[in-house]
Amino acid sequence: MTARNRLAAETSPYLLQHAANPVHWQPWDEQALTLARRENRPILLSIGYSACHWCHVMAHESFEDKDVAAVMNRLFVNIKVDREERPDLDQIYQTAHYLLTRRNGGWPLTLFLAPDGTPFFGGTYFPKAPRYGLPGFADVCQQVAAAYRERGEDIAAQAGELRAAMLDTVPRAPGDRAILDHAPLDAAEALLTRAFDTRYGGFGGAPKFPHPTDLAFLLGRDSAPAREMALTTLRRMGEGGIHDQIGGGFARYSVDERWEIPHFEKMLCDNGPLLALCADAWALSGEPAFARIVEETAAWVCREMQAPEGGYFSALDADSEGEEGKYYVWDREEVARLLTPQESALAARRWGFDGPPNFENRHWHPRVAAAITADEEALLAGARQKLFAARERRVRPGCDDKILTSWNALMIEGMAHAGRVFGRPDWLLSARRALEFLRSTLWCDGRLLATARGGRAHLDAYLDDHAFLLAALLEMLQAEYHNEDLEFAVALADSLLERFEDRDAGGFFFTAHDHEALMHRPKSGHDNATPSGNGIAAFALQRLGHLLGETRYLAAAERTIQLFWPQIRQAPGGFASLLRAAGEAMIAPDIVILRGPAVPLANWVARLGASPRRVVLALPNGTAGLPPPLAKPESDTVNAWVCRGVTCSAPTANIEDLLN
């Protein structure tokens, strides 16, 4: 079989970016793997994503070069993977890279595999010609191919050791059932306290990432210092350039410790959780700045990230016209030309245009550099509108317009939560449209799919897709109760237990039991750029179990927490999602069920507000088909029942009693 570039038929915008490369790229499929096995040719595996700056650099330098491509085509079966469509492969091979090199991975990930899929050499970015202390990529390819031909026995021995080491990363079934206690939660807070940047917020130095799972853990703690760490971080992020001061939304991370200059890509998976966190920060503090951040971020999501069909797009590139940040940065002369002198002076003071350039010593990237008075807010809003209109006329960054189930779930939850906190039906409608897209397009015959684009939905969904969507449905039920949402949540929970749970050891595998057989089957409890699927599954199953009195869900959540508890006790850092689940396993959340006429019911919901320790379901009179635990009697006035675990209070019609 003659190899050729087969990416033109793919749905991933990242893969399609490489469809015209002279490299004979293959998607990860049986055809490519069979070719490698039949010809005993090693596989060159390249994993990246469309908004990845260094992925673009390596593509321009090497994959678009005919000479480099000729070397790759002669020596390897070349496989290109979008890490967002295939997070299973990314997890496996990032872990393998670390075990091979003892260095953290990243993107692009460049690994050389034996035909059976086991890697034997790798790295991340390689330049075309030697520089940065790295060898040239064509030279690397030739040396690796020679090693594969000449050192087969060594490579086979290393492969066996690597597979054994990867198996050791999967936690084993615990012995005796542990008694949960709060010590690991306290230890995790202490770890974050030691790493906390008291001046700029966040944890550690540059580059600085938001870590929304850690912030959610801290905001939910019954500890004023913990909550203040989260609030300070969100304040400083909102003031920094990581928050787009002109167009809303958050960039992926900051290259400095001050949150001033971001890596300019904007990703759905960051903005959903940060939107919810900023809404909670406003509810907790009442600070207008948080309300502004939520408003601007939600507006950006609705304006730029929601497809006409309802789902949310994945990401915006960092680059435009081949330059990182070009769409977002400014020159003083342009600002002065667009604004009145009064507006220009205020914008310069507010956003730091009156200081030295802060981006590549040539341009200005806006951040909050000075406070303004209430009287100046209208003038600044006008200046912002003019700058935004001018920026809209620039060449836009590329949009990765595939619709991922897991990332959509994170944004649905964020939009629904913000809509609930702020009483914004337009944000709830946005979340509803995305949810209906997932239900109609990616939920097929009782199975969830992972990605859709251009009318084509495909790839079996992963643990994160199911867990994040279950959590999003629980948020939607609190924002606006619909029986079909609860039915969908139950179907997802049942699918989690049937298709992903490790019944012997506890916890959930990242891939389903009938998934394609790969060299490894991950089962991790750590949070990464997104929350841990095991942590969110335990948290959501627990809440659904309390809501419906379903012991199967509660037992699966407990088995998950028990599996990871020895790791958590030993080193609690990075387990924030599972720690939140463990906290609720020890002290069940309050389930508040409200029943009554719609209008006063809405007033009660507004008075109760949103609390991380409370689930509130408002069931208007006339809501039919309720499951027995929710089937409370109708009344001319609002009645409230408060349940914790298996115990429910007598109903009360007095909201003051409920609040107290």
PLY file of the C-alpha trace (Angstrom):
ply
format ascii 1.0
element vertex 660
property float x
property float y
property float z
element edge 659
property int vertex1
property int vertex2
end_header
0.00 0.00 0.00
1.40 3.38 -1.00
1.22 5.89 1.83
-0.22 9.33 1.24
-1.50 12.20 3.36
-4.94 11.04 4.55
-5.97 13.95 6.78
-8.32 15.70 4.34
-11.27 13.59 5.48
-10.84 14.39 9.20
-13.07 16.68 11.29
-10.33 18.19 13.46
-9.25 21.69 12.29
-5.79 20.84 13.62
-5.50 17.76 11.43
-6.93 19.65 8.47
-4.18 22.26 8.90
-1.75 19.46 8.02
-3.72 17.93 5.15
-1.61 19.74 2.53
1.76 18.92 4.13
4.17 16.90 1.99
4.41 14.55 4.97
2.31 11.41 4.38
0.33 11.99 7.56
-2.09 9.29 8.69
-4.82 9.64 11.29
-4.59 7.26 14.22
-6.60 4.35 12.84
-6.33 0.65 12.08
-5.15 1.31 8.53
-2.10 3.26 9.70
-1.29 0.83 12.52
-1.61 -2.16 10.19
0.77 -0.51 7.73
3.39 -0.06 10.46
3.06 -3.67 11.62
3.10 -5.15 8.11
6.18 -3.21 7.01
7.85 -3.30 10.45
8.32 0.44 10.24
8.45 2.61 13.36
5.73 5.20 13.86
6.45 8.90 14.16
3.62 10.17 16.36
3.02 13.93 16.51
0.37 15.19 18.96
-0.76 18.82 19.08
-3.78 21.09 18.81
-4.88 23.97 16.64
-4.25 26.84 19.10
-0.73 25.61 19.96
1.93 28.18 19.00
4.92 25.82 18.95
2.91 23.25 17.01
2.55 25.88 14.28
6.26 26.68 14.46
7.32 23.05 14.03
4.80 22.63 11.22
6.12 25.63 9.28
9.75 24.68 9.85
9.65 20.95 9.28
6.32 19.50 8.18
5.92 21.96 5.30
9.51 21.40 4.14
9.81 18.89 1.29
13.28 17.71 2.28
12.34 17.03 5.90
9.09 15.41 4.76
11.01 13.12 2.40
13.10 11.84 5.34
9.98 11.30 7.46
8.13 9.51 4.65
11.06 7.22 3.88
11.68 6.14 7.45
8.34 6.15 9.31
4.62 5.74 9.27
3.71 9.29 10.27
0.63 9.71 12.46
-0.84 13.08 13.45
-3.20 13.33 16.46
-5.34 16.17 17.81
-4.92 15.87 21.56
-8.35 17.45 22.10
-10.14 14.80 20.03
-7.98 11.95 21.37
-7.21 12.79 25.01
-6.79 9.06 25.63
-3.76 8.93 23.34
-2.44 12.20 24.73
-2.64 10.96 28.34
-0.92 7.71 27.48
1.92 9.20 25.49
2.52 12.20 27.76
2.97 9.69 30.59
5.26 7.57 28.44
7.30 10.64 27.47
7.84 11.49 31.12
8.88 7.94 31.98
11.30 7.84 29.03
12.87 11.27 29.50
12.08 12.24 33.13
10.97 15.60 31.74
7.49 17.05 31.52
5.92 16.84 28.10
3.81 19.37 26.27
2.82 20.18 22.73
3.85 19.40 20.14
4.63 15.97 21.52
6.96 14.05 19.22
7.34 10.35 19.93
8.82 7.45 17.99
6.92 4.19 18.50
7.54 0.57 17.69
4.82 -0.84 15.40
2.97 -2.19 18.45
2.55 1.38 19.73
5.21 1.35 22.46
7.41 4.48 22.36
11.19 4.18 22.52
12.36 7.79 22.00
10.78 11.21 22.07
10.67 14.88 22.90
8.44 17.85 22.28
9.43 20.61 19.81
12.41 19.94 17.55
13.75 22.75 15.30
14.47 22.12 11.63
18.14 23.03 12.13
20.12 22.62 15.37
19.44 25.43 17.86
18.24 26.05 21.43
20.57 23.16 22.34
18.34 20.81 20.31
19.37 18.76 17.27
17.79 19.33 13.87
14.65 17.29 13.26
15.77 15.47 10.09
18.94 14.38 11.89
16.86 13.13 14.82
14.69 11.10 12.44
17.67 9.42 10.81
19.37 8.62 14.11
16.18 7.18 15.59
15.51 5.02 12.51
19.09 3.71 12.65
18.69 2.86 16.34
15.46 1.00 15.59
17.23 -1.11 12.92
20.39 -1.78 14.87
19.27 -2.00 18.52
16.06 -4.00 18.32
16.75 -6.13 21.40
17.52 -3.10 23.57
14.37 -1.35 22.37
12.25 -4.45 23.06
13.66 -4.71 26.58
13.02 -1.02 27.23
9.45 -1.45 25.92
8.74 -4.13 28.49
10.08 -1.94 31.29
8.06 1.04 30.08
4.80 -0.90 29.96
5.41 -2.20 33.48
6.16 1.32 34.73
2.98 2.64 33.14
0.96 -0.11 34.79
2.37 1.07 38.12
0.77 4.50 37.56
-2.71 2.92 37.98
-3.69 2.76 41.66
-4.37 -0.68 43.07
-7.40 -1.66 45.08
-7.01 -0.51 48.68
-6.97 -3.06 51.46
-9.14 -2.07 54.39
-11.75 0.63 54.00
-10.27 3.94 55.14
-12.03 6.26 57.56
-12.13 9.61 55.79
-10.97 12.65 57.73
-10.30 16.31 57.04
-6.52 16.13 57.45
-5.77 15.84 53.71
-8.10 18.77 52.96
-6.29 20.86 55.56
-2.93 19.70 54.18
-3.95 20.67 50.63
-4.93 24.14 51.83
-1.57 24.43 53.62
0.29 23.43 50.43
-1.56 26.07 48.44
-0.90 28.64 51.17
2.85 28.01 50.94
2.80 28.34 47.14
0.51 31.40 47.15
1.80 34.64 45.66
0.55 37.19 48.18
1.25 40.11 45.85
-0.18 38.95 42.53
-2.28 35.96 43.52
-1.97 32.54 41.99
0.52 29.86 42.91
4.20 29.77 42.09
5.99 31.97 39.58
6.08 32.37 35.83
4.56 30.95 33.74
1.44 31.23 35.87
-1.71 29.18 35.26
-5.16 29.87 36.75
-5.68 26.39 38.31
-9.49 26.76 38.57
-9.90 23.43 40.38
-7.68 24.66 43.21
-9.57 27.96 43.32
-12.92 26.13 43.51
-11.56 24.02 46.37
-10.43 27.13 48.25
-13.69 29.04 47.66
-15.62 26.11 49.10
-13.55 25.91 52.28
-14.92 27.06 55.61
-11.81 29.19 56.01
-11.53 32.94 55.48
-7.81 32.76 54.50
-8.57 30.04 51.93
-11.40 32.04 50.37
-9.24 35.17 50.34
-6.50 33.36 48.40
-9.06 32.48 45.73
-10.58 35.97 45.69
-7.17 37.66 45.47
-6.17 35.41 42.58
-9.39 36.08 40.67
-9.07 39.84 41.32
-5.50 40.00 40.02
-6.37 37.85 37.01
-9.31 40.13 36.24
-7.01 43.15 36.40
-4.27 41.52 34.32
-3.78 41.05 30.64
-4.72 37.38 30.94
-8.27 38.78 31.00
-9.06 40.43 27.69
-9.86 43.98 28.86
-11.33 44.94 25.50
-13.24 41.85 24.37
-13.71 39.67 27.46
-12.64 36.11 28.18
-9.46 34.65 29.64
-6.30 33.54 27.86
-4.69 30.20 28.63
-1.95 31.37 31.01
0.38 34.25 31.80
4.04 34.22 30.77
4.88 36.41 33.79
3.96 36.20 37.45
1.82 39.39 37.29
-0.88 38.00 34.93
0.13 40.84 32.59
1.15 39.19 29.31
-0.70 36.02 28.38
-0.09 33.25 25.96
-2.91 34.64 23.86
-4.87 31.50 22.99
-8.35 31.41 24.51
-9.76 27.99 25.33
-13.30 26.97 26.22
-12.10 24.58 28.94
-10.55 27.44 30.95
-13.31 29.99 30.51
-16.19 27.78 31.65
-14.80 27.12 35.14
-13.43 30.67 35.48
-16.83 32.11 34.60
-18.45 30.10 37.39
-15.69 31.04 39.85
-15.99 34.75 39.16
-19.76 34.51 39.61
-19.18 32.90 43.02
-16.55 35.52 43.84
-19.13 38.25 43.17
-21.75 36.44 45.28
-19.26 36.15 48.13
-17.73 39.63 47.97
-20.24 41.84 46.16
-17.34 43.52 44.32
-18.47 45.19 41.06
-15.24 44.16 39.31
-16.28 40.51 39.46
-19.68 41.34 37.96
-17.89 43.16 35.11
-15.61 40.18 34.44
-18.57 37.78 34.36
-20.54 40.06 32.04
-17.62 40.49 29.64
-16.70 36.80 29.61
-20.28 35.63 29.07
-20.70 38.19 26.28
-17.53 36.91 24.59
-18.77 33.31 24.82
-22.14 34.14 23.27
-20.64 36.41 20.60
-17.60 34.46 19.46
-17.74 30.89 20.76
-21.31 29.69 20.20
-22.12 28.00 16.92
-25.39 28.77 15.15
-26.45 25.19 15.92
-25.95 25.81 19.66
-22.72 24.08 20.65
-19.62 25.96 21.74
-16.42 26.12 19.68
-13.20 24.86 21.26
-10.59 27.63 21.07
-9.16 30.74 19.47
-5.54 30.76 18.29
-2.85 32.86 19.91
-1.57 33.91 16.48
-2.95 35.98 13.66
-1.08 36.90 10.49
1.72 34.65 11.76
2.37 36.70 14.91
1.40 35.81 18.45
-0.87 38.41 20.07
-1.07 40.67 17.01
-4.87 40.81 17.20
-4.85 41.91 20.86
-2.03 44.46 21.27
-1.98 48.20 20.54
0.20 51.12 19.51
-0.22 54.50 21.20
-0.71 56.27 17.89
-3.60 54.01 16.95
-5.29 54.51 20.32
-4.89 58.28 20.07
-6.32 58.26 16.54
-9.38 56.24 17.53
-10.31 58.10 20.72
-11.02 61.66 21.75
-8.23 63.33 23.75
-10.25 62.89 26.94
-10.96 59.22 26.22
-7.36 58.62 25.20
-5.97 60.08 28.43
-8.34 57.99 30.53
-7.63 54.79 28.54
-3.88 55.38 28.82
-4.10 55.74 32.60
-6.53 52.85 33.07
-4.86 50.30 30.79
-1.21 51.28 31.13
-0.72 52.88 27.70
1.04 55.79 29.44
3.91 53.53 30.56
6.60 51.75 28.54
5.49 49.07 26.06
4.89 45.78 27.82
4.75 43.41 24.83
8.01 42.66 23.00
9.23 46.21 23.83
7.12 47.56 20.95
3.41 47.26 21.74
0.98 47.71 24.61
-1.29 44.99 25.91
-4.08 46.38 28.13
-4.26 45.57 31.81
-5.82 47.46 34.70
-3.02 49.83 35.67
-5.01 52.36 37.72
-8.36 52.75 39.40
-11.02 55.04 37.97
-13.87 56.91 39.60
-17.55 56.14 39.14
-17.87 59.35 37.12
-15.26 58.07 34.64
-16.87 54.69 34.00
-19.17 55.85 31.18
-16.27 57.57 29.39
-14.12 54.44 29.67
-16.98 52.27 28.39
-17.19 54.47 25.30
-13.44 54.21 24.75
-13.58 50.45 25.15
-16.39 50.21 22.61
-14.38 52.18 20.05
-11.26 50.07 20.57
-13.32 46.90 20.34
-14.89 48.04 17.05
-11.46 48.85 15.63
-10.07 45.49 16.77
-12.95 43.70 15.08
-11.68 45.02 11.75
-8.31 43.29 12.21
-7.47 39.83 10.89
-8.92 37.52 13.51
-7.11 34.60 15.13
-8.12 31.21 13.82
-11.03 29.48 15.51
-10.98 25.77 16.26
-14.66 25.23 15.57
-14.99 21.58 16.55
-17.46 20.97 19.35
-16.08 18.82 22.16
-18.54 17.22 24.57
-16.31 17.59 27.64
-15.40 21.22 27.05
-18.97 22.12 26.13
-20.07 20.57 29.42
-17.62 22.79 31.33
-19.00 25.89 29.58
-22.63 24.81 29.99
-22.00 24.49 33.71
-20.24 27.87 33.83
-22.93 29.71 31.85
-25.77 28.06 33.77
-24.14 28.86 37.10
-23.45 32.49 36.16
-27.00 32.78 34.82
-28.37 31.43 38.09
-26.24 33.68 40.29
-26.98 36.84 38.28
-30.54 36.03 37.25
-29.69 36.20 33.55
-32.11 34.20 31.38
-30.04 35.00 28.26
-27.04 33.14 29.71
-29.28 30.24 30.71
-30.64 30.17 27.17
-27.09 29.99 25.80
-26.37 27.02 28.08
-29.68 25.41 27.12
-28.91 25.70 23.39
-25.52 24.04 23.87
-27.03 21.28 26.00
-29.71 20.58 23.41
-27.03 20.37 20.71
-25.14 17.77 22.73
-28.30 15.81 23.45
-29.50 15.81 19.82
-26.13 15.38 18.07
-23.70 13.64 20.42
-26.05 11.38 22.41
-26.84 8.57 19.98
-28.75 5.41 20.90
-27.75 5.64 24.54
-24.06 6.29 23.81
-22.21 9.55 24.12
-19.82 10.74 21.39
-16.81 12.99 21.94
-16.69 15.50 19.09
-18.69 17.03 16.25
-17.96 19.32 13.34
-19.62 20.04 10.03
-22.58 17.79 10.72
-20.43 14.77 11.62
-20.30 13.45 15.18
-17.88 10.65 16.01
-15.38 9.07 18.44
-16.61 7.26 21.53
-16.78 9.61 24.48
-14.37 9.38 27.42
-14.76 9.53 31.18
-14.44 13.33 31.20
-17.26 13.73 28.67
-19.65 11.75 30.85
-18.55 13.18 34.21
-18.43 16.84 33.14
-21.80 16.58 31.38
-23.36 14.96 34.44
-22.09 17.86 36.58
-23.41 20.37 34.01
-26.85 18.76 34.10
-26.95 19.06 37.90
-26.22 22.78 37.50
-28.88 23.14 34.82
-31.43 21.44 37.08
-30.76 24.07 39.73
-30.96 26.92 37.25
-34.18 25.73 35.62
-35.73 22.36 36.39
-36.70 20.08 33.49
-37.55 16.39 33.89
-35.69 15.51 30.69
-32.47 16.92 32.17
-32.82 14.66 35.19
-33.55 11.68 32.92
-30.44 12.50 30.88
-28.39 12.76 34.09
-29.58 9.32 35.21
-28.75 7.81 31.80
-25.23 9.30 31.95
-24.70 8.10 35.51
-25.79 4.59 34.55
-23.45 4.69 31.53
-20.56 5.72 33.79
-21.16 2.76 36.08
-21.74 0.27 33.29
-19.03 1.28 30.83
-16.21 2.95 32.83
-16.20 1.79 36.46
-13.55 -0.60 37.71
-15.82 -2.78 39.81
-12.91 -4.66 41.37
-10.64 -1.81 42.47
-12.97 1.19 42.34
-12.73 4.38 40.32
-13.25 4.94 36.63
-11.02 4.23 33.66
-10.56 7.09 31.20
-11.78 4.89 28.34
-14.83 2.63 28.20
-14.64 -1.12 28.57
-15.30 -1.59 24.85
-12.87 1.13 23.72
-10.08 0.47 21.23
-7.29 -1.55 22.88
-4.27 0.71 23.45
-0.89 0.16 25.07
-2.21 1.43 28.40
-5.55 2.21 30.07
-5.29 5.31 32.26
-7.14 5.73 35.54
-5.98 8.94 37.18
-7.28 11.04 40.02
-5.11 14.11 39.43
-6.45 17.39 38.10
-4.62 18.71 35.07
-5.61 21.63 32.81
-9.15 20.31 33.29
-10.54 18.69 36.44
-10.02 15.01 37.15
-12.71 12.89 35.53
-12.63 10.64 38.59
-13.01 13.62 40.91
-15.95 15.11 39.01
-17.59 11.69 38.57
-17.41 11.06 42.33
-18.68 14.56 43.13
-21.57 14.46 40.65
-22.61 10.86 41.35
-22.65 11.64 45.05
-24.93 14.64 44.56
-27.23 12.75 42.22
-27.30 9.86 44.68
-28.36 12.17 47.52
-30.93 13.85 45.28
-32.61 10.61 44.24
-31.74 8.39 47.19
-29.88 6.09 44.79
-27.33 4.04 46.72
-25.62 2.69 43.55
-24.34 6.19 42.75
-23.28 6.85 46.33
-21.44 3.53 46.53
-19.58 4.14 43.24
-18.52 7.58 44.47
-17.30 6.08 47.75
-15.30 3.37 45.94
-13.65 6.08 43.84
-12.64 8.16 46.85
-11.43 5.06 48.69
-9.25 4.04 45.71
-7.38 7.33 45.60
-7.41 8.08 49.34
-3.96 6.55 50.05
-2.43 8.76 47.31
-4.33 11.79 48.59
-3.18 11.25 52.18
0.42 10.92 51.04
0.47 13.93 48.68
-2.80 15.92 48.49
-1.57 18.49 45.96
-3.31 18.18 42.59
-6.34 16.31 43.98
-8.67 19.29 44.49
-11.62 17.73 42.63
-11.43 14.50 44.62
-10.94 16.46 47.83
-14.20 18.35 47.19
-15.92 14.99 46.69
-14.35 13.65 49.88
-15.55 16.70 51.78
-19.12 15.98 50.74
-18.68 12.28 51.52
-17.94 13.31 55.10
-20.61 16.01 55.35
-23.41 15.59 52.83
-24.60 18.77 51.10
-27.98 20.26 51.91
-30.59 19.35 49.31
-33.24 22.08 49.31
-36.47 21.28 47.45
-38.83 24.18 46.81
-42.40 23.69 45.64
-45.01 26.33 44.86
-46.17 28.97 42.37
-43.55 30.03 39.82
-43.21 33.74 40.68
-42.71 33.49 44.46
-40.60 30.40 43.82
-38.19 32.51 41.76
-38.01 35.05 44.59
-37.07 32.30 47.06
-34.35 31.04 44.72
-32.93 34.57 44.43
-32.95 35.00 48.21
-31.24 31.66 48.79
-28.49 32.41 46.29
-25.85 29.91 45.20
-23.73 28.10 47.77
-21.06 25.46 47.09
-22.52 23.42 49.97
-26.14 23.45 48.82
-28.23 21.99 45.98
-31.47 23.88 45.35
-34.24 22.52 43.11
-37.22 24.79 42.45
-40.22 22.76 41.24
-43.11 24.98 40.09
-46.67 23.79 40.57
-47.73 21.81 37.53
-44.37 20.05 37.11
-45.40 16.47 36.36
-43.52 13.20 36.26
-41.30 13.91 39.25
-39.41 10.95 40.75
-40.60 9.96 44.26
-37.87 11.80 46.22
-38.83 15.08 44.51
-42.60 14.56 44.34
-43.53 17.04 47.07
-47.14 18.28 47.29
-48.20 21.42 45.48
-49.29 24.47 47.47
-50.59 28.02 46.99
-47.49 29.22 48.84
-43.88 28.14 48.58
-42.84 25.26 50.79
-39.27 24.15 51.34
-37.83 20.82 52.42
-34.18 20.53 53.49
-32.60 17.09 53.22
-29.15 15.93 54.23
-28.36 12.32 53.49
-31.50 10.28 54.23
-32.96 12.82 56.66
-35.37 15.58 55.58
-36.82 18.39 57.65
-40.47 19.15 57.96
-41.60 21.63 55.26
-41.42 25.33 56.01
-43.28 28.16 54.30
-41.13 30.84 55.97
-38.02 31.80 54.02
-36.48 33.48 57.06
-36.61 30.15 58.91
-34.97 28.52 55.91
-32.21 31.14 55.69
-31.52 30.78 59.40
0 1
1 2
2 3
3 4
4 5
5 6
6 7
7 8
8 9
9 10
10 11
11 12
12 13
13 14
14 15
15 16
16 17
17 18
18 19
19 20
20 21
21 22
22 23
23 24
24 25
25 26
26 27
27 28
28 29
29 30
30 31
31 32
32 33
33 34
34 35
35 36
36 37
37 38
38 39
39 40
40 41
41 42
42 43
43 44
44 45
45 46
46 47
47 48
48 49
49 50
50 51
51 52
52 53
53 54
54 55
55 56
56 57
57 58
58 59
59 60
60 61
61 62
62 63
63 64
64 65
65 66
66 67
67 68
68 69
69 70
70 71
71 72
72 73
73 74
74 75
75 76
76 77
77 78
78 79
79 80
80 81
81 82
82 83
83 84
84 85
85 86
86 87
87 88
88 89
89 90
90 91
91 92
92 93
93 94
94 95
95 96
96 97
97 98
98 99
99 100
100 101
101 102
102 103
103 104
104 105
105 106
106 107
107 108
108 109
109 110
110 111
111 112
112 113
113 114
114 115
115 116
116 117
117 118
118 119
119 120
120 121
121 122
122 123
123 124
124 125
125 126
126 127
127 128
128 129
129 130
130 131
131 132
132 133
133 134
134 135
135 136
136 137
137 138
138 139
139 140
140 141
141 142
142 143
143 144
144 145
145 146
146 147
147 148
148 149
149 150
150 151
151 152
152 153
153 154
154 155
155 156
156 157
157 158
158 159
159 160
160 161
161 162
162 163
163 164
164 165
165 166
166 167
167 168
168 169
169 170
170 171
171 172
172 173
173 174
174 175
175 176
176 177
177 178
178 179
179 180
180 181
181 182
182 183
183 184
184 185
185 186
186 187
187 188
188 189
189 190
190 191
191 192
192 193
193 194
194 195
195 196
196 197
197 198
198 199
199 200
200 201
201 202
202 203
203 204
204 205
205 206
206 207
207 208
208 209
209 210
210 211
211 212
212 213
213 214
214 215
215 216
216 217
217 218
218 219
219 220
220 221
221 222
222 223
223 224
224 225
225 226
226 227
227 228
228 229
229 230
230 231
231 232
232 233
233 234
234 235
235 236
236 237
237 238
238 239
239 240
240 241
241 242
242 243
243 244
244 245
245 246
246 247
247 248
248 249
249 250
250 251
251 252
252 253
253 254
254 255
255 256
256 257
257 258
258 259
259 260
260 261
261 262
262 263
263 264
264 265
265 266
266 267
267 268
268 269
269 270
270 271
271 272
272 273
273 274
274 275
275 276
276 277
277 278
278 279
279 280
280 281
281 282
282 283
283 284
284 285
285 286
286 287
287 288
288 289
289 290
290 291
291 292
292 293
293 294
294 295
295 296
296 297
297 298
298 299
299 300
300 301
301 302
302 303
303 304
304 305
305 306
306 307
307 308
308 309
309 310
310 311
311 312
312 313
313 314
314 315
315 316
316 317
317 318
318 319
319 320
320 321
321 322
322 323
323 324
324 325
325 326
326 327
327 328
328 329
329 330
330 331
331 332
332 333
333 334
334 335
335 336
336 337
337 338
338 339
339 340
340 341
341 342
342 343
343 344
344 345
345 346
346 347
347 348
348 349
349 350
350 351
351 352
352 353
353 354
354 355
355 356
356 357
357 358
358 359
359 360
360 361
361 362
362 363
363 364
364 365
365 366
366 367
367 368
368 369
369 370
370 371
371 372
372 373
373 374
374 375
375 376
376 377
377 378
378 379
379 380
380 381
381 382
382 383
383 384
384 385
385 386
386 387
387 388
388 389
389 390
390 391
391 392
392 393
393 394
394 395
395 396
396 397
397 398
398 399
399 400
400 401
401 402
402 403
403 404
404 405
405 406
406 407
407 408
408 409
409 410
410 411
411 412
412 413
413 414
414 415
415 416
416 417
417 418
418 419
419 420
420 421
421 422
422 423
423 424
424 425
425 426
426 427
427 428
428 429
429 430
430 431
431 432
432 433
433 434
434 435
435 436
436 437
437 438
438 439
439 440
440 441
441 442
442 443
443 444
444 445
445 446
446 447
447 448
448 449
449 450
450 451
451 452
452 453
453 454
454 455
455 456
456 457
457 458
458 459
459 460
460 461
461 462
462 463
463 464
464 465
465 466
466 467
467 468
468 469
469 470
470 471
471 472
472 473
473 474
474 475
475 476
476 477
477 478
478 479
479 480
480 481
481 482
482 483
483 484
484 485
485 486
486 487
487 488
488 489
489 490
490 491
491 492
492 493
493 494
494 495
495 496
496 497
497 498
498 499
499 500
500 501
501 502
502 503
503 504
504 505
505 506
506 507
507 508
508 509
509 510
510 511
511 512
512 513
513 514
514 515
515 516
516 517
517 518
518 519
519 520
520 521
521 522
522 523
523 524
524 525
525 526
526 527
527 528
528 529
529 530
530 531
531 532
532 533
533 534
534 535
535 536
536 537
537 538
538 539
539 540
540 541
541 542
542 543
543 544
544 545
545 546
546 547
547 548
548 549
549 550
550 551
551 552
552 553
553 554
554 555
555 556
556 557
557 558
558 559
559 560
560 561
561 562
562 563
563 564
564 565
565 566
566 567
567 568
568 569
569 570
570 571
571 572
572 573
573 574
574 575
575 576
576 577
577 578
578 579
579 580
580 581
581 582
582 583
583 584
584 585
585 586
586 587
587 588
588 589
589 590
590 591
591 592
592 593
593 594
594 595
595 596
596 597
597 598
598 599
599 600
600 601
601 602
602 603
603 604
604 605
605 606
606 607
607 608
608 609
609 610
610 611
611 612
612 613
613 614
614 615
615 616
616 617
617 618
618 619
619 620
620 621
621 622
622 623
623 624
624 625
625 626
626 627
627 628
628 629
629 630
630 631
631 632
632 633
633 634
634 635
635 636
636 637
637 638
638 639
639 640
640 641
641 642
642 643
643 644
644 645
645 646
646 647
647 648
648 649
649 650
650 651
651 652
652 653
653 654
654 655
655 656
656 657
657 658
658 659
